[in-house]
Amino acid sequence: GAGVSQSPSNKVTEKGKDVELRCDPISGHTALYWYRQSLGQGLEFLIYFQGNSAPDKSGLPSDRFSAERTGGSVSTLTIQRTQQEDSAVYLCASSHGVANEKLFFGSGTQLSVL
Amino acid sequence: QKEVEQNSGPLSVPEGAIASLNCTYSDRGSQSFFWYRQYSGKSPELIMFIYSNGDKEDGRFTAQLNKASQYVSLLIRDSQPSDSATYLCAVNKGDYKLSFGAGTTVTVRA
């Protein structure tokens, strides 16, 4: 696609429910990143994919968070048993290769846990 | 100590003035440095990157890097109201991960 596409753009859920956030990177980009941005905060690294592999999951806040990428393209971030502190904007970004190249960000998913 | 630190602002400058933003980083091995601009409610977009000590100019923007002092700055000359945004400093240590600061909010007064 022309840019990084994320869906849904907004998600309101109840505490304890599971949510899935989707990211469709720019075609041909092998690197894919998930970041989280809380109100007034910087971007918090969650996970990095190179192709379908996730060599670094160190940023995932807890075992309630998981992510996968299939076909070297679409990625899904899953949050199980959501908590209010999970409320944030979840940003996906992609790049050709490594992070010393330009990251292209999607428009994000605003997650609100009530 | 945070990996990347920025003054949160807000930084208010009159139209036509120079806005100066600063960023410090903790890892002396950091290799590449980026400035992203984020408008309210939008996603970040890259505006500048710098790898070597010194200045790098692109239009009204100048990035300055001093590795010995571990700081990187961004100057916005002839500031315009459209420059009002949050500016995020990001640092890479030569691997895949960008570490971001919390951002400096800039407001340009018409």
Interface residues (C-beta under 8 A of the other chain):
Chain A: A31 Y33 Y35 G40 Q41 G42 L43 F45 Y48 Q50 P55 D56 L91 V98 A99 N100 K102 L103 F105 G106 S107 G108
Chain B: V4 S8 Q31 S32 K42 S43 P44 E45 L46 F49 Y51 L88 A90 N92 G94 D95 Y96 K97 L98 S99 F100 G101 A102 G103
